[in-house]
Amino acid sequence: MAIKRTTKADPNISMSSMTDIVFLLLIFFLVTSTLVNPNALKLLLPKSTGQVGAKATTTVSIKDWGNDRFTYHINGEETPVPFEQVEDKLIENLQTEEDPTFSIYSDESVPIKEIVSVMNIAKRNHYKVILATQPE
């Protein structure tokens, strides 16, 4: 005896609940994106002529020792390099690179004018520079 179903399964799926979820997510992301970028304070910061992000091949670390004493380290070396020799060392390390890029690592207490002076070395030599930060 063959038993047949009198009702057939409906292959259609209602998409109204999916559109509601997408609409709510859209509203959520629009509201939260306005909170990500708060109004910035107007500060008098030193000026630099350019900053570009790329893959860094060389690093410059600036360490603050207090009393306006700073040491510069190329590629994480233990021995510090005087600021007058930083540009020469960077030129030596980056002369064979197609897209010369270096990154700057600095302590929180290093004044921005020290960082900008290293950025100006990059500008003079047409290098790209990355200012490394620690994520929160």
Buried (B, 14 or more C-beta within 10 A) or exposed (E): EEEEEEEEEEEEEEEEEEEEEEEEEEEEEEEEEEEEEEEEEEEEEEEBEEEEEBEBBBBBBBBBEEEEEBBBBBEEEEEBBEBEEBBEBBEEBBEEEEEBBBBBBBEEEBBEEBBBBBBBBBBEBEBBBBEEEEEE
